[in-house]
Amino acid sequence: MGKREYSSDRKADFENTLLEMMTQIPYSEITVASLIRKTGVARRTFYLYYSTKDDCLDALVDRFYRNQALYLLRYSPVPMSFEVANCTYWKENKAFLKAVGRDNLLPVLLRRHAMYLKTEETVALKRLCDPISASDDDIIQFFVSGLLALCIAWAERDCDTPVEIMADKLKRLIRSPLVPDDRIH
């Protein structure tokens, strides 16, 4: 196995272990030492990739956003709508959303999303959205905060609402104007 593959695998091991631990205990109770112990590698290996456990969380969140973008590009608009693909992705990753909700980590997701909007990976994804709103990152960030809060609440209820109904709620949120037309002068 080459060094690059090994490094990528080891980094993913830390992120996967962090995710596993987050589903079992609050994030605030996870320490770098416990993460290293559970991963089973040398302490210095952790510090090759991250300075803190928050850096590892940022990398984990970034991976979720990259995977979400790839999922949405693969499955929407065909064979499913953007909203159905989005809900399906988060339903498949509800353990992560539940941990985020339980530990009040939505600000971390939003901070990372604001950075993610500036990457190449979002260019194709933005084309799936309304071109007017897709041109304004602040508007996208506003909607994302609502979408994530809605998906977190849904995950906390074990995704009890069918994907299609949640997708309809997301569609209404995305398509609703920020300010009703009759208030614009």
Summary of the structure (lengths in Angstrom):
residues: 185
radius of gyration: 18.0
end to end distance: 63.9
largest distance: 63.9
contacts: 517
relative contact order: 0.10
helix: 77%
strand: 0%
